[in-house]
Amino acid sequence: MTKETPLQIGQRVYCSLYGGLHGAICNITGDQKPDTIRQLSMANAGLIGVTGGNAYYDIVYDNGNMSKRLPESIIHGVQWEILDEIIEQDEIDKLIFHHEDVTQQKEKQAHDKKIRQENERESLRKNYPYLKQVSKDDRSAKIGATNIRIELKRAFPGIKFSVRMSSGSAIDINWTDGPTVKQVENISGKYQFGNFNGMEDIYEHNSDNVFPDVFGGNNYLFSHRNYSDRYVQIALDNDYLQYEHNYISANIDKPTVENFRKGSLYNICDPKRHFNGNSVQTDIHCRLSEYTEIEAIISNNEDSVRNVLSKDSEFTVRDGTKPGYIEILFNVKPGKEVRDDLKDSGFRWSRNNGLWYGKSEKLPNQFNSKNNI
């Protein structure tokens, strides 16, 4: 069919938008003038639009949707295809009936959702009596920031949080040590209106989340967890305890808090464990991001900290290279009590081989029943 041929009621069409839509013209308004259709193009941009035409079309789709008063110029554009098939009126009536049925279902679903969400709002008001509610005269973002501060203070007493509006569409949350980002976002996440859809370059509101309707919120919430020097030192000690043999064999000095703050540990890589751009700096960041209940660890003395950080070490016992000797390999450096017990039993640490060795007859009892090979 050429673009100069007038369309008919029952004409099948196809639209490439929204994943592809098949439908049929069910009504035509105005006089058709397909001979006036003109495509607008530019040398460097190609086709940029379509103009002309005089009529409007109602199109009912196979999936139950409908487009009304679609301009004649649009239906002759690149996103549409006019098919040769023309269906009878009874087939059109079936499509229209299906559209009406789908429309009624959507209206019922919308009505049921409205009632359900109002019940949810009322339930939220009862479950969170300590939070401030949004009124007509309040800014949702301001009330949301206040409520986030209230909730975090209740959940993590003793931790100072800074909750501020960084712009008209964002709230920034900052704190030092304490809970992880995930723990904080488990609380603050419900205050976010929706998410940005990068594929379509639009912000999509989450219509199922009614929490901000009652207690405020904003488009974006950003969580920033900072770390004290003492916190960083524990992460550095933990890393060194676990990989001391690697540090020594690679001739790498024990890193310091100052090294971490300056970012110089990005240049320090352990050839036995760092691949694809990882470094000591990235490892320390990972440790810090996962630590919880750090205040309990900090309150202990140095030896207790070392024992806590290595209490879950696994070991393997195997025959030594010399007759009558045993070798013990740990996945992490054992605690001080374990090391003293080995030394008292006559075992020695082999820095070159990364293991403990001693006579079989003097093997401490705690190593007699686990991971023997």
C-alpha positions as a Markdown table, in Angstrom:
| # | Residue | x | y | z |
|---|---|---|---|---|
| 1 | Met | 0.0 | 0.0 | 0.0 |
| 2 | Thr | 1.3 | 3.4 | -0.9 |
| 3 | Lys | 1.3 | 6.5 | 1.3 |
| 4 | Glu | -1.1 | 8.2 | -1.1 |
| 5 | Thr | -3.9 | 5.6 | -0.5 |
| 6 | Pro | -6.5 | 6.5 | 2.1 |
| 7 | Leu | -6.8 | 4.1 | 5.0 |
| 8 | Gln | -10.0 | 2.2 | 5.9 |
| 9 | Ile | -11.8 | 1.2 | 9.1 |
| 10 | Gly | -10.6 | -2.3 | 9.9 |
| 11 | Gln | -7.1 | -1.6 | 8.4 |
| 12 | Arg | -4.5 | -3.5 | 10.4 |
| 13 | Val | -1.5 | -1.5 | 11.6 |
| 14 | Tyr | 1.7 | -2.1 | 13.5 |
| 15 | Cys | 3.5 | 0.3 | 15.8 |
| 16 | Ser | 7.1 | -0.4 | 16.8 |
| 17 | Leu | 6.9 | 1.5 | 20.1 |
| 18 | Tyr | 6.5 | -0.1 | 23.5 |
| 19 | Gly | 7.8 | -3.5 | 22.4 |
| 20 | Gly | 5.5 | -3.6 | 19.3 |
| 21 | Leu | 1.8 | -3.2 | 19.1 |
| 22 | His | -0.6 | -4.8 | 16.5 |
| 23 | Gly | -4.0 | -3.2 | 16.1 |
| 24 | Ala | -6.7 | -2.1 | 13.8 |
| 25 | Ile | -8.3 | 1.3 | 12.9 |
| 26 | Cys | -11.8 | 1.5 | 14.4 |
| 27 | Asn | -12.7 | 5.1 | 13.7 |
| 28 | Ile | -11.6 | 7.9 | 11.3 |
| 29 | Thr | -12.4 | 11.5 | 12.0 |
| 30 | Gly | -11.9 | 14.2 | 9.2 |
| 31 | Asp | -11.1 | 14.0 | 5.6 |
| 32 | Gln | -7.9 | 12.0 | 4.8 |
| 33 | Lys | -5.3 | 13.8 | 2.7 |
| 34 | Pro | -2.4 | 11.3 | 2.4 |
| 35 | Asp | -1.0 | 13.1 | -0.7 |
| 36 | Thr | 0.0 | 16.0 | 1.6 |
| 37 | Ile | 2.2 | 13.9 | 3.9 |
| 38 | Arg | 5.8 | 15.1 | 3.8 |
| 39 | Gln | 8.8 | 13.7 | 5.6 |
| 40 | Leu | 11.2 | 16.2 | 7.1 |
| 41 | Ser | 14.9 | 15.4 | 7.1 |
| 42 | Met | 18.3 | 17.0 | 7.5 |
| 43 | Ala | 21.5 | 16.2 | 5.8 |
| 44 | Asn | 23.4 | 15.2 | 8.9 |
| 45 | Ala | 20.4 | 13.9 | 11.0 |
| 46 | Gly | 18.3 | 12.0 | 8.6 |
| 47 | Leu | 14.5 | 11.8 | 9.1 |
| 48 | Ile | 13.4 | 14.2 | 11.9 |
| 49 | Gly | 9.6 | 14.3 | 11.5 |
| 50 | Val | 6.5 | 14.0 | 9.4 |
| 51 | Thr | 4.0 | 16.7 | 8.5 |
| 52 | Gly | 0.8 | 17.0 | 6.5 |
| 53 | Gly | -2.5 | 15.1 | 6.6 |
| 54 | Asn | -5.9 | 16.1 | 7.9 |
| 55 | Ala | -7.6 | 13.1 | 9.5 |
| 56 | Tyr | -7.4 | 11.5 | 13.0 |
| 57 | Tyr | -7.6 | 7.7 | 13.7 |
| 58 | Asp | -8.8 | 5.7 | 16.7 |
| 59 | Ile | -6.8 | 2.5 | 16.9 |
| 60 | Val | -7.7 | -0.5 | 19.1 |
| 61 | Tyr | -4.9 | -2.9 | 19.8 |
| 62 | Asp | -4.8 | -6.7 | 20.3 |
| 63 | Asn | -3.6 | -6.3 | 23.9 |
| 64 | Gly | -6.7 | -4.3 | 24.9 |
| 65 | Asn | -5.2 | -0.8 | 24.7 |
| 66 | Met | -6.4 | 2.0 | 22.5 |
| 67 | Ser | -5.1 | 5.2 | 20.9 |
| 68 | Lys | -7.5 | 8.0 | 20.1 |
| 69 | Arg | -7.2 | 10.8 | 17.6 |
| 70 | Leu | -3.8 | 9.7 | 16.2 |
| 71 | Pro | -2.8 | 12.3 | 13.6 |
| 72 | Glu | -2.7 | 11.2 | 10.0 |
| 73 | Ser | 1.0 | 12.4 | 9.7 |
| 74 | Ile | 2.0 | 10.2 | 12.7 |
| 75 | Ile | 0.5 | 7.0 | 11.4 |
| 76 | His | 2.5 | 7.5 | 8.1 |
| 77 | Gly | 5.7 | 8.0 | 10.1 |
| 78 | Val | 8.7 | 5.6 | 10.4 |
| 79 | Gln | 7.4 | 4.1 | 13.7 |
| 80 | Trp | 4.2 | 2.8 | 12.0 |
| 81 | Glu | 3.5 | 0.2 | 9.4 |
| 82 | Ile | 0.3 | 0.1 | 7.4 |
| 83 | Leu | -0.6 | -3.6 | 6.7 |
| 84 | Asp | -2.6 | -4.8 | 3.7 |
| 85 | Glu | -5.0 | -6.8 | 5.9 |
| 86 | Ile | -8.5 | -5.4 | 6.5 |
| 87 | Ile | -10.7 | -7.0 | 9.1 |
| 88 | Glu | -14.6 | -7.1 | 9.2 |
| 89 | Gln | -16.7 | -5.1 | 11.7 |
| 90 | Asp | -17.4 | -8.1 | 13.9 |
| 91 | Glu | -13.6 | -8.5 | 14.4 |
| 92 | Ile | -13.4 | -4.8 | 15.3 |
| 93 | Asp | -16.2 | -5.2 | 17.7 |
| 94 | Lys | -14.4 | -8.1 | 19.5 |
| 95 | Leu | -11.3 | -5.9 | 19.8 |
| 96 | Ile | -13.4 | -3.0 | 21.2 |
| 97 | Phe | -15.1 | -5.4 | 23.7 |
| 98 | His | -11.7 | -6.7 | 24.8 |
| 99 | His | -10.6 | -3.1 | 25.2 |
| 100 | Glu | -13.6 | -2.2 | 27.4 |
| 101 | Asp | -13.0 | -5.4 | 29.5 |
| 102 | Val | -9.4 | -4.6 | 30.0 |
| 103 | Thr | -10.2 | -0.9 | 30.9 |
| 104 | Gln | -12.7 | -2.1 | 33.5 |
| 105 | Gln | -10.2 | -4.5 | 35.0 |
| 106 | Lys | -7.6 | -1.6 | 35.2 |
| 107 | Glu | -10.1 | 0.7 | 36.8 |
| 108 | Lys | -11.0 | -2.0 | 39.4 |
| 109 | Gln | -7.4 | -2.6 | 40.1 |
| 110 | Ala | -6.7 | 1.1 | 40.5 |
| 111 | His | -9.7 | 1.4 | 42.9 |
| 112 | Asp | -8.6 | -1.6 | 45.0 |
| 113 | Lys | -5.0 | -0.3 | 45.1 |
| 114 | Lys | -6.2 | 3.1 | 46.3 |
| 115 | Ile | -8.2 | 1.5 | 49.2 |
| 116 | Arg | -5.3 | -0.8 | 50.1 |
| 117 | Gln | -2.8 | 2.0 | 50.1 |
| 118 | Glu | -5.0 | 4.2 | 52.3 |
| 119 | Asn | -5.3 | 1.3 | 54.7 |
| 120 | Glu | -1.5 | 1.0 | 54.6 |
| 121 | Arg | -1.1 | 4.8 | 55.3 |
| 122 | Glu | -3.4 | 4.5 | 58.3 |
| 123 | Ser | -1.4 | 1.5 | 59.6 |
| 124 | Leu | 1.9 | 3.3 | 59.2 |
| 125 | Arg | 0.5 | 6.2 | 61.3 |
| 126 | Lys | -0.2 | 3.8 | 64.1 |
| 127 | Asn | 3.1 | 1.9 | 63.8 |
| 128 | Tyr | 5.3 | 5.0 | 63.8 |
| 129 | Pro | 3.8 | 7.3 | 66.4 |
| 130 | Tyr | 7.2 | 8.9 | 67.1 |
| 131 | Leu | 7.7 | 10.2 | 63.5 |
| 132 | Lys | 6.5 | 13.5 | 62.2 |
| 133 | Gln | 3.7 | 13.4 | 59.5 |
| 134 | Val | 3.6 | 15.4 | 56.4 |
| 135 | Ser | 0.9 | 18.1 | 56.2 |
| 136 | Lys | -0.2 | 20.2 | 53.3 |
| 137 | Asp | 2.0 | 23.1 | 54.4 |
| 138 | Asp | 5.2 | 20.9 | 55.0 |
| 139 | Arg | 8.0 | 20.2 | 52.6 |
| 140 | Ser | 8.2 | 16.4 | 52.1 |
| 141 | Ala | 12.0 | 16.4 | 51.9 |
| 142 | Lys | 12.4 | 18.4 | 55.1 |
| 143 | Ile | 10.1 | 16.2 | 57.1 |
| 144 | Gly | 11.7 | 13.1 | 55.6 |
| 145 | Ala | 15.2 | 14.2 | 56.7 |
| 146 | Thr | 13.9 | 14.9 | 60.2 |
| 147 | Asn | 12.3 | 11.4 | 60.4 |
| 148 | Ile | 15.4 | 9.7 | 59.1 |
| 149 | Arg | 17.4 | 11.3 | 61.8 |
| 150 | Ile | 14.9 | 10.2 | 64.4 |
| 151 | Glu | 14.9 | 6.6 | 63.2 |
| 152 | Leu | 18.7 | 6.3 | 63.0 |
| 153 | Lys | 19.1 | 7.7 | 66.5 |
| 154 | Arg | 16.7 | 5.1 | 67.8 |
| 155 | Ala | 18.3 | 2.2 | 65.9 |
| 156 | Phe | 22.0 | 3.2 | 66.6 |
| 157 | Pro | 22.2 | 5.1 | 69.9 |
| 158 | Gly | 25.6 | 6.7 | 70.4 |
| 159 | Ile | 26.3 | 7.2 | 66.7 |
| 160 | Lys | 26.1 | 10.8 | 65.5 |
| 161 | Phe | 24.4 | 11.1 | 62.1 |
| 162 | Ser | 24.3 | 14.1 | 59.9 |
| 163 | Val | 21.1 | 14.1 | 57.8 |
| 164 | Arg | 20.8 | 17.1 | 55.5 |
| 165 | Met | 19.2 | 18.1 | 52.2 |
| 166 | Ser | 22.1 | 18.5 | 49.7 |
| 167 | Ser | 19.8 | 19.8 | 47.0 |
| 168 | Gly | 16.1 | 20.1 | 46.2 |
| 169 | Ser | 15.9 | 16.4 | 45.2 |
| 170 | Ala | 18.5 | 14.6 | 47.5 |
| 171 | Ile | 19.2 | 13.9 | 51.2 |
| 172 | Asp | 22.8 | 13.1 | 52.3 |
| 173 | Ile | 23.4 | 10.9 | 55.4 |
| 174 | Asn | 26.9 | 11.0 | 57.0 |
| 175 | Trp | 28.3 | 9.2 | 60.0 |
| 176 | Thr | 31.6 | 7.7 | 61.4 |
| 177 | Asp | 32.2 | 4.0 | 62.2 |
| 178 | Gly | 29.0 | 2.4 | 63.7 |
| 179 | Pro | 26.6 | 0.6 | 61.4 |
| 180 | Thr | 27.3 | -0.4 | 57.8 |
| 181 | Val | 25.8 | 1.4 | 54.8 |
| 182 | Lys | 23.5 | -1.5 | 54.3 |
| 183 | Gln | 22.2 | -1.3 | 57.8 |
| 184 | Val | 21.5 | 2.4 | 57.5 |
| 185 | Glu | 19.8 | 2.0 | 54.1 |
| 186 | Asn | 17.6 | -0.7 | 55.4 |
| 187 | Ile | 16.0 | 2.1 | 57.4 |
| 188 | Ser | 16.4 | 5.1 | 55.1 |
| 189 | Gly | 15.5 | 3.3 | 51.9 |
| 190 | Lys | 11.7 | 3.6 | 52.4 |
| 191 | Tyr | 12.0 | 7.4 | 52.3 |
| 192 | Gln | 13.1 | 7.3 | 48.6 |
| 193 | Phe | 10.3 | 8.1 | 46.1 |
| 194 | Gly | 11.7 | 5.8 | 43.4 |
| 195 | Asn | 14.7 | 5.3 | 41.2 |
| 196 | Phe | 16.4 | 6.7 | 38.1 |
| 197 | Asn | 15.9 | 4.6 | 34.9 |
| 198 | Gly | 19.1 | 5.1 | 33.0 |
| 199 | Met | 17.9 | 3.1 | 30.0 |
| 200 | Glu | 15.1 | 5.6 | 29.3 |
| 201 | Asp | 16.7 | 8.6 | 31.1 |
| 202 | Ile | 13.7 | 9.2 | 33.3 |
| 203 | Tyr | 13.0 | 9.1 | 37.1 |
| 204 | Glu | 10.4 | 6.4 | 38.0 |
| 205 | His | 8.3 | 6.9 | 41.1 |
| 206 | Asn | 7.5 | 3.8 | 43.1 |
| 207 | Ser | 3.7 | 4.1 | 43.4 |
| 208 | Asp | 3.6 | 1.0 | 45.7 |
| 209 | Asn | 5.7 | 2.8 | 48.4 |
| 210 | Val | 3.3 | 4.9 | 50.4 |
| 211 | Phe | 5.7 | 5.6 | 53.3 |
| 212 | Pro | 6.9 | 9.0 | 51.9 |
| 213 | Asp | 3.3 | 10.0 | 51.5 |
| 214 | Val | 2.9 | 9.9 | 55.3 |
| 215 | Phe | 6.4 | 10.7 | 56.6 |
| 216 | Gly | 8.1 | 12.5 | 53.8 |
| 217 | Gly | 11.1 | 11.7 | 51.6 |
| 218 | Asn | 13.0 | 12.7 | 48.5 |
| 219 | Asn | 14.0 | 11.4 | 45.0 |
| 220 | Tyr | 17.5 | 10.4 | 46.1 |
| 221 | Leu | 19.2 | 9.3 | 49.3 |
| 222 | Phe | 23.0 | 9.1 | 49.6 |
| 223 | Ser | 24.7 | 7.3 | 52.4 |
| 224 | His | 28.4 | 8.2 | 53.3 |
| 225 | Arg | 30.1 | 6.2 | 56.0 |
| 226 | Asn | 33.4 | 7.6 | 57.3 |
| 227 | Tyr | 36.0 | 5.7 | 59.4 |
| 228 | Ser | 38.1 | 6.8 | 62.4 |
| 229 | Asp | 41.8 | 6.2 | 62.6 |
| 230 | Arg | 41.3 | 3.6 | 65.2 |
| 231 | Tyr | 38.8 | 1.8 | 63.0 |
| 232 | Val | 41.2 | 1.9 | 60.0 |
| 233 | Gln | 44.0 | 0.6 | 62.2 |
| 234 | Ile | 42.0 | -2.5 | 63.2 |
| 235 | Ala | 41.3 | -3.2 | 59.5 |
| 236 | Leu | 45.0 | -2.9 | 58.7 |
| 237 | Asp | 46.0 | -5.1 | 61.7 |
| 238 | Asn | 43.4 | -7.7 | 60.6 |
| 239 | Asp | 44.7 | -7.7 | 57.0 |
| 240 | Tyr | 48.3 | -8.0 | 58.2 |
| 241 | Leu | 47.4 | -10.8 | 60.6 |
| 242 | Gln | 45.8 | -12.8 | 57.8 |
| 243 | Tyr | 48.4 | -12.2 | 55.2 |
| 244 | Glu | 51.6 | -11.6 | 57.2 |
| 245 | His | 53.4 | -14.3 | 55.3 |
| 246 | Asn | 52.4 | -12.7 | 51.9 |
| 247 | Tyr | 53.6 | -9.3 | 53.1 |
| 248 | Ile | 56.9 | -10.7 | 54.3 |
| 249 | Ser | 57.6 | -12.8 | 51.2 |
| 250 | Ala | 56.7 | -9.9 | 48.9 |
| 251 | Asn | 58.9 | -7.6 | 51.0 |
| 252 | Ile | 56.0 | -5.3 | 51.7 |
| 253 | Asp | 56.1 | -3.2 | 54.9 |
| 254 | Lys | 53.1 | -3.3 | 57.2 |
| 255 | Pro | 50.8 | -0.5 | 56.0 |
| 256 | Thr | 49.9 | 2.5 | 58.3 |
| 257 | Val | 46.8 | 4.6 | 58.7 |
| 258 | Glu | 48.7 | 7.5 | 57.0 |
| 259 | Asn | 49.3 | 5.2 | 54.0 |
| 260 | Phe | 45.6 | 4.5 | 53.8 |
| 261 | Arg | 44.5 | 8.1 | 54.2 |
| 262 | Lys | 46.8 | 9.3 | 51.4 |
| 263 | Gly | 45.7 | 6.5 | 49.1 |
| 264 | Ser | 49.2 | 5.2 | 48.6 |
| 265 | Leu | 48.1 | 1.6 | 49.3 |
| 266 | Tyr | 46.5 | 1.6 | 45.8 |
| 267 | Asn | 50.0 | 1.1 | 44.6 |
| 268 | Ile | 50.7 | -1.8 | 46.9 |
| 269 | Cys | 49.7 | -5.1 | 45.4 |
| 270 | Asp | 50.2 | -8.6 | 46.7 |
| 271 | Pro | 51.0 | -10.9 | 43.7 |
| 272 | Lys | 49.4 | -13.9 | 45.5 |
| 273 | Arg | 45.9 | -12.3 | 46.0 |
| 274 | His | 45.5 | -9.1 | 44.0 |
| 275 | Phe | 44.2 | -9.3 | 40.4 |
| 276 | Asn | 42.2 | -7.1 | 38.0 |
| 277 | Gly | 43.2 | -3.8 | 39.6 |
| 278 | Asn | 42.8 | -4.8 | 43.3 |
| 279 | Ser | 45.2 | -3.6 | 45.9 |
| 280 | Val | 45.8 | -3.4 | 49.7 |
| 281 | Gln | 43.8 | -0.2 | 49.6 |
| 282 | Thr | 40.7 | -1.9 | 48.0 |
| 283 | Asp | 41.0 | -4.8 | 50.5 |
| 284 | Ile | 41.0 | -2.4 | 53.4 |
| 285 | His | 37.9 | -0.6 | 52.0 |
| 286 | Cys | 36.1 | -3.9 | 51.7 |
| 287 | Arg | 37.0 | -4.9 | 55.3 |
| 288 | Leu | 35.8 | -1.5 | 56.6 |
| 289 | Ser | 32.6 | -1.7 | 54.7 |
| 290 | Glu | 31.7 | -5.1 | 56.2 |
| 291 | Tyr | 32.7 | -4.5 | 59.8 |
| 292 | Thr | 29.9 | -4.2 | 62.4 |
| 293 | Glu | 29.8 | -3.8 | 66.1 |
| 294 | Ile | 33.2 | -2.3 | 65.9 |
| 295 | Glu | 32.9 | -0.5 | 69.2 |
| 296 | Ala | 32.9 | -3.8 | 71.1 |
| 297 | Ile | 36.2 | -4.7 | 69.4 |
| 298 | Ile | 37.8 | -1.3 | 70.0 |
| 299 | Ser | 37.1 | -1.5 | 73.7 |
| 300 | Asn | 39.4 | -4.6 | 74.0 |
| 301 | Asn | 43.1 | -4.5 | 74.5 |
| 302 | Glu | 45.4 | -5.3 | 71.6 |
| 303 | Asp | 45.9 | -9.0 | 72.2 |
| 304 | Ser | 42.1 | -9.4 | 72.6 |
| 305 | Val | 41.6 | -7.7 | 69.3 |
| 306 | Arg | 44.0 | -9.9 | 67.6 |
| 307 | Asn | 42.4 | -13.1 | 69.1 |
| 308 | Val | 38.9 | -11.9 | 68.1 |
| 309 | Leu | 40.0 | -11.2 | 64.6 |
| 310 | Ser | 41.6 | -14.6 | 64.1 |
| 311 | Lys | 39.3 | -16.8 | 66.3 |
| 312 | Asp | 37.7 | -18.6 | 63.3 |
| 313 | Ser | 41.0 | -19.7 | 61.7 |
| 314 | Glu | 41.1 | -23.1 | 60.0 |
| 315 | Phe | 44.2 | -25.3 | 60.0 |
| 316 | Thr | 45.5 | -28.4 | 58.3 |
| 317 | Val | 47.8 | -31.0 | 59.8 |
| 318 | Arg | 50.1 | -33.1 | 57.6 |
| 319 | Asp | 53.2 | -35.2 | 57.7 |
| 320 | Gly | 56.4 | -33.2 | 57.6 |
| 321 | Thr | 59.2 | -33.6 | 55.1 |
| 322 | Lys | 61.3 | -35.2 | 57.8 |
| 323 | Pro | 60.3 | -38.5 | 59.5 |
| 324 | Gly | 58.7 | -38.0 | 62.9 |
| 325 | Tyr | 57.7 | -34.4 | 62.2 |
| 326 | Ile | 54.3 | -32.7 | 61.7 |
| 327 | Glu | 53.5 | -29.5 | 59.8 |
| 328 | Ile | 50.5 | -27.2 | 60.6 |
| 329 | Leu | 49.1 | -24.7 | 58.0 |
| 330 | Phe | 46.6 | -22.0 | 59.0 |
| 331 | Asn | 44.3 | -20.0 | 56.7 |
| 332 | Val | 44.9 | -16.9 | 58.9 |
| 333 | Lys | 47.4 | -16.1 | 61.6 |
| 334 | Pro | 46.3 | -17.9 | 64.8 |
| 335 | Gly | 45.7 | -15.9 | 68.0 |
| 336 | Lys | 48.4 | -15.3 | 70.6 |
| 337 | Glu | 47.3 | -18.1 | 72.9 |
| 338 | Val | 47.5 | -20.7 | 70.0 |
| 339 | Arg | 50.9 | -19.5 | 69.0 |
| 340 | Asp | 52.2 | -19.7 | 72.6 |
| 341 | Asp | 50.8 | -23.2 | 72.9 |
| 342 | Leu | 52.7 | -24.2 | 69.8 |
| 343 | Lys | 55.9 | -22.7 | 71.0 |
| 344 | Asp | 55.6 | -24.4 | 74.4 |
| 345 | Ser | 55.2 | -27.7 | 72.6 |
| 346 | Gly | 58.5 | -27.1 | 70.7 |
| 347 | Phe | 56.9 | -26.1 | 67.4 |
| 348 | Arg | 58.6 | -23.4 | 65.3 |
| 349 | Trp | 57.4 | -21.0 | 62.6 |
| 350 | Ser | 58.9 | -21.4 | 59.1 |
| 351 | Arg | 58.7 | -18.0 | 57.4 |
| 352 | Asn | 59.8 | -19.3 | 54.1 |
| 353 | Asn | 57.2 | -22.1 | 53.9 |
| 354 | Gly | 54.4 | -20.3 | 55.8 |
| 355 | Leu | 53.7 | -23.1 | 58.3 |
| 356 | Trp | 54.5 | -24.3 | 61.8 |
| 357 | Tyr | 56.5 | -27.5 | 62.3 |
| 358 | Gly | 57.5 | -29.8 | 65.2 |
| 359 | Lys | 57.8 | -33.4 | 66.4 |
| 360 | Ser | 54.7 | -35.6 | 66.0 |
| 361 | Glu | 54.9 | -36.8 | 69.6 |
| 362 | Lys | 54.6 | -33.2 | 70.9 |
| 363 | Leu | 51.6 | -32.1 | 68.8 |
| 364 | Pro | 49.1 | -30.2 | 71.0 |
| 365 | Asn | 45.8 | -32.1 | 71.7 |
| 366 | Gln | 43.7 | -29.3 | 70.0 |
| 367 | Phe | 45.2 | -30.3 | 66.6 |
| 368 | Asn | 44.6 | -34.0 | 66.8 |
| 369 | Ser | 41.0 | -34.1 | 65.5 |
| 370 | Lys | 40.7 | -31.5 | 62.8 |
| 371 | Asn | 41.6 | -31.4 | 59.1 |
| 372 | Asn | 44.3 | -34.0 | 59.3 |
| 373 | Ile | 45.6 | -35.1 | 55.9 |
